[in-house]
């Protein structure tokens, strides 16, 4: 089984991070891996990538004529790929050396059409002691309560998800209207929308293998409370938008909210009373504030989307 890994990049300032991501793909324990690099409309960056990787037979490098965004770039990469499976990773992530091997094992063992793995944090400036693990998803890291272990889920993060290539192409790839900023709004959910179509057309979810790990670099700005609140608000907005665009897409969020209010908040309160600490108090407070921000975004989404 040949696996093509699509890696999109667009900013020269991220070149060192991109190179670490690319090298992690090329250094996989699994033998049959192709790296497909899509440079999103930056000719100077394209020249640097070609100089670094252009001579390799296991690497394809493409530059878009203009900046078209991440989802369209991923679709282009899948078109250029020649693997049986197309996997996606971002330029601020680093794959574990067994990542592709674990994905392939899941395809073979589960007869799956889509497989994803776990996102782990790489805290560039140290982990903030106020950020609760329940909200790690705000920084692109698999959060507490995502899954108890291996099994089918709706979708995993876009930087650690893969599909049988023919299935991905048959679905038409990512809907390019679903992700990114639209004016002053930031709509997220490309993976959710695509995997909802996967469920509708193939009656299949994404097999989650927590041993297929990718580390996501959490830069300092992503640990700023203001940035996190803004992110939480627009995630709430996006969740409402996804419910309108993709009916029945909110089941996992509903379960998470139930766990949050019924288990995690009470558990943190008990822990704080048993063994008080300022860090525990800050995490509990931030958990409640971020939940409120998501709720406000959701309400705003109701006003916008109905």
C-alpha positions as CSV (number, residue, x, y, z in Angstrom):
1,X,0.0,0.0,0.0
2,X,1.5,3.3,-1.1
3,X,0.8,6.3,1.0
4,X,1.0,9.9,-0.4
5,X,1.3,12.6,2.3
6,X,0.1,16.0,1.3
7,X,1.9,18.9,3.0
8,X,0.8,22.5,2.2
9,X,2.8,25.6,3.0
10,X,2.6,29.3,2.0
11,X,4.8,31.5,4.3
12,X,8.6,31.8,4.0
13,X,8.7,32.6,7.7
14,X,7.6,29.0,8.3
15,X,10.3,27.4,6.2
16,X,12.2,25.8,9.0
17,X,9.0,24.4,10.5
18,X,8.0,23.2,7.1
19,X,11.3,21.5,6.6
20,X,11.0,19.7,9.9
21,X,7.5,18.5,8.9
22,X,8.7,17.3,5.5
23,X,11.7,15.5,7.0
24,X,9.5,13.7,9.5
25,X,7.4,12.4,6.5
26,X,10.5,11.3,4.6
27,X,12.0,9.5,7.6
28,X,9.0,7.2,8.2
29,X,9.6,3.6,9.2
30,X,7.1,2.6,6.5
31,X,8.8,2.2,3.2
32,X,6.4,3.2,0.5
33,X,5.7,6.9,1.2
34,X,5.4,9.8,-1.3
35,X,5.6,13.4,-0.1
36,X,3.4,15.9,-2.1
37,X,4.3,19.5,-1.3
38,X,1.8,22.2,-2.4
39,X,3.2,25.8,-2.1
40,X,0.2,28.1,-2.0
41,X,1.1,30.9,-4.4
42,X,4.5,31.9,-3.2
43,X,7.1,31.6,-5.9
44,X,10.1,32.5,-3.7
45,X,9.1,29.8,-1.2
46,X,8.6,27.3,-4.1
47,X,12.1,27.9,-5.3
48,X,13.4,27.2,-1.8
49,X,11.4,24.0,-1.5
50,X,12.6,22.8,-5.0
51,X,16.2,23.5,-4.0
52,X,15.8,21.4,-0.9
53,X,13.6,18.6,-2.1
54,X,13.2,18.8,-5.9
55,X,15.7,16.2,-6.8
56,X,14.1,13.4,-4.9
57,X,12.0,10.7,-6.7
58,X,9.7,10.3,-3.7
59,X,8.8,14.0,-3.6
60,X,6.4,16.0,-5.8
61,X,6.5,19.8,-5.5
62,X,3.8,22.1,-6.9
63,X,3.1,25.8,-6.7
64,X,-0.4,27.3,-7.1
65,X,-0.7,30.2,-9.4
66,X,-2.2,32.3,-6.6
67,X,-3.0,31.9,-2.9
68,X,-6.1,29.7,-2.8
69,X,-6.2,28.6,0.8
70,X,-5.5,25.4,2.7
71,X,-8.5,23.2,1.6
72,X,-8.1,23.8,-2.1
73,X,-4.3,23.3,-1.8
74,X,-5.0,19.9,-0.1
75,X,-7.4,19.0,-2.9
76,X,-4.6,19.8,-5.4
77,X,-2.2,17.7,-3.5
78,X,-4.6,14.7,-3.6
79,X,-4.9,15.1,-7.4
80,X,-1.2,15.1,-7.8
81,X,-0.6,12.1,-5.5
82,X,-0.3,8.6,-6.8
83,X,-0.7,6.6,-3.5
84,X,-3.5,4.2,-2.6
85,X,-4.0,6.4,0.5
86,X,-3.7,10.2,0.7
87,X,-2.8,11.5,4.2
88,X,-2.6,15.1,5.3
89,X,-0.2,16.9,7.6
90,X,0.4,20.7,8.3
91,X,3.6,22.6,8.1
92,X,3.6,23.3,11.9
93,X,3.4,19.6,12.7
94,X,5.9,16.7,13.1
95,X,5.0,13.1,12.4
96,X,6.1,10.3,14.7
97,X,8.4,7.9,12.7
98,X,5.7,5.2,12.9
99,X,2.8,7.4,11.9
100,X,2.3,6.1,8.4
101,X,3.0,2.5,9.5
102,X,0.2,2.8,12.1
103,X,-2.2,4.3,9.6
104,X,-1.5,1.4,7.1
105,X,-1.9,-1.2,9.9
106,X,-5.4,0.3,10.6
107,X,-6.4,0.2,7.0
108,X,-5.4,-3.4,6.7
109,X,-6.8,-4.6,10.1
110,X,-10.1,-2.6,9.9
111,X,-10.8,-2.6,6.2
112,X,-11.3,1.1,6.7
113,X,-11.7,3.8,4.1
114,X,-10.4,6.6,6.3
115,X,-8.0,6.6,9.2
116,X,-6.8,9.3,11.6
117,X,-4.6,9.6,14.6
118,X,-3.8,11.5,17.7
119,X,-2.4,15.1,17.8
120,X,0.0,15.6,20.7
121,X,1.3,19.0,21.9
122,X,4.7,20.4,21.3
123,X,4.7,23.5,23.5
124,X,7.1,25.9,21.8
125,X,7.1,28.4,24.7
126,X,6.0,26.0,27.4
127,X,2.5,24.8,28.4
128,X,0.4,27.5,30.0
129,X,-0.8,26.4,33.4
130,X,-4.2,27.9,32.9
131,X,-5.2,25.9,29.8
132,X,-7.4,22.9,30.7
133,X,-6.8,19.7,28.7
134,X,-10.5,19.6,27.8
135,X,-9.9,22.6,25.5
136,X,-6.6,21.4,23.9
137,X,-8.7,21.2,20.7
138,X,-8.5,25.0,20.5
139,X,-4.7,24.7,19.8
140,X,-5.0,21.7,17.4
141,X,-4.3,19.0,20.0
142,X,-6.4,15.9,20.8
143,X,-8.4,16.9,23.9
144,X,-9.5,15.0,27.0
145,X,-12.7,13.2,26.2
146,X,-12.1,12.9,22.4
147,X,-12.1,9.0,22.5
148,X,-11.5,6.3,25.0
149,X,-9.3,4.4,22.6
150,X,-9.2,3.0,19.1
151,X,-12.5,3.1,17.2
152,X,-14.7,4.9,14.7
153,X,-15.1,8.7,15.2
154,X,-16.7,11.3,13.0
155,X,-13.4,12.9,12.1
156,X,-9.9,13.6,13.4
157,X,-7.8,16.8,13.1
158,X,-6.9,17.8,9.5
159,X,-3.2,17.5,10.3
160,X,-3.6,13.8,11.0
161,X,-6.3,12.4,8.8
162,X,-6.1,10.1,5.7
163,X,-8.4,8.6,3.1
164,X,-8.3,5.9,0.5
165,X,-7.4,8.2,-2.4
166,X,-10.2,7.0,-4.7
167,X,-12.7,7.6,-1.9
168,X,-11.4,11.1,-1.4
169,X,-11.6,11.9,-5.1
170,X,-15.0,10.3,-5.4
171,X,-16.2,12.6,-2.6
172,X,-14.8,15.6,-4.4
173,X,-12.3,16.4,-1.7
174,X,-12.7,19.2,0.8
175,X,-15.4,21.8,0.3
176,X,-13.4,25.0,-0.2
177,X,-16.3,27.2,0.9
178,X,-16.3,25.7,4.4
179,X,-12.9,26.7,5.9
180,X,-11.1,29.9,6.7
181,X,-12.0,33.6,7.1
182,X,-15.0,35.0,5.3
183,X,-14.9,38.8,5.9
184,X,-14.7,39.2,9.7
185,X,-16.0,35.7,10.3
186,X,-13.8,32.6,10.8
187,X,-15.6,29.4,9.7
188,X,-13.9,26.2,10.7
189,X,-15.0,22.6,9.8
190,X,-13.5,21.4,6.6
191,X,-12.8,17.9,8.0
192,X,-16.3,17.8,9.7
193,X,-18.1,18.5,6.4
194,X,-16.0,16.1,4.3
195,X,-16.4,13.3,6.9
196,X,-20.2,13.9,7.1
197,X,-20.3,13.3,3.3
198,X,-18.2,10.2,3.8
199,X,-20.8,8.9,6.3
200,X,-23.7,9.7,4.0
201,X,-22.2,8.2,0.8
202,X,-20.1,5.3,2.2
203,X,-21.8,4.7,5.6
204,X,-18.3,4.8,7.2
205,X,-16.6,6.9,9.8
206,X,-12.9,7.6,10.4
207,X,-11.0,4.9,12.2
208,X,-9.1,6.5,15.1
209,X,-5.8,5.0,16.0
210,X,-4.3,6.8,19.0
211,X,-0.9,5.3,18.2
212,X,-0.7,7.1,14.9
213,X,0.7,10.3,16.4
214,X,1.6,13.7,15.0
215,X,3.0,16.5,17.2
216,X,1.5,19.9,16.7
217,X,3.7,22.9,17.5
218,X,1.8,25.3,19.8
219,X,3.4,28.7,19.3
220,X,3.4,31.3,22.0
221,X,0.7,33.4,20.4
222,X,-1.7,30.5,20.6
223,X,-1.4,30.4,24.4
224,X,-2.5,34.0,24.7
225,X,-5.8,34.2,26.6
226,X,-7.2,36.7,24.1
227,X,-6.3,34.5,21.2
228,X,-7.9,31.5,22.9
229,X,-11.1,33.4,23.6
230,X,-11.4,34.6,20.0
231,X,-10.7,31.0,18.8
232,X,-13.3,29.6,21.1
233,X,-15.9,32.1,20.0
234,X,-15.4,31.3,16.3
235,X,-15.4,27.6,17.0
236,X,-18.8,28.0,18.6
237,X,-20.0,29.9,15.6
238,X,-18.6,27.2,13.3
239,X,-20.3,24.4,15.2
240,X,-23.7,26.1,14.6
241,X,-22.9,26.7,11.0
242,X,-21.9,23.0,10.6
243,X,-25.2,22.0,12.1
244,X,-27.0,24.0,9.4
245,X,-24.7,23.0,6.5
246,X,-24.3,19.4,7.7
247,X,-27.4,18.1,9.5
248,X,-26.7,15.7,12.4
249,X,-23.1,16.9,12.6
250,X,-23.2,18.0,16.2
251,X,-23.5,14.7,18.0
252,X,-19.9,14.5,19.2
253,X,-20.0,18.1,20.4
254,X,-23.2,17.4,22.3
255,X,-21.6,14.4,24.0
256,X,-18.5,16.4,24.8
257,X,-20.6,19.2,26.4
258,X,-22.5,16.6,28.5
259,X,-19.2,15.1,29.7
260,X,-17.9,18.6,30.3
261,X,-20.8,19.7,32.5
262,X,-21.6,16.4,34.0
263,X,-18.1,15.0,34.7
264,X,-15.2,17.3,34.1
265,X,-16.3,20.4,35.8
266,X,-17.6,18.6,38.9
267,X,-14.4,16.5,39.0
268,X,-12.3,19.6,38.8
269,X,-14.3,21.2,41.6
270,X,-13.8,18.2,43.8
271,X,-10.1,18.1,43.0
272,X,-9.8,21.8,43.9
273,X,-11.5,21.3,47.2
274,X,-9.4,18.3,48.1
275,X,-6.0,19.8,47.1
276,X,-6.3,23.5,46.4
277,X,-3.8,25.2,44.1
278,X,-3.7,28.3,42.0
279,X,-3.1,26.3,38.8
280,X,-6.2,24.2,39.4
281,X,-8.2,27.3,40.1
282,X,-7.0,29.0,36.9
283,X,-7.8,25.9,34.8
284,X,-11.3,25.6,36.2
285,X,-11.9,29.3,35.7
286,X,-10.6,29.2,32.1
287,X,-12.6,26.1,31.4
288,X,-15.8,28.0,32.4
289,X,-14.8,31.1,30.5
290,X,-13.9,29.2,27.3
291,X,-17.2,27.3,27.5
292,X,-19.0,30.6,27.7
293,X,-17.1,31.9,24.7
294,X,-18.0,28.8,22.7
295,X,-21.6,29.3,23.8
296,X,-21.6,33.0,22.7
297,X,-20.2,32.0,19.3
298,X,-22.9,29.4,19.0
299,X,-25.6,31.9,19.8
300,X,-24.2,34.3,17.3
301,X,-24.2,31.4,14.8
302,X,-27.9,30.9,15.4
303,X,-28.5,34.6,14.6
304,X,-26.5,34.3,11.4
305,X,-27.5,30.8,10.3
306,X,-30.9,30.2,11.9
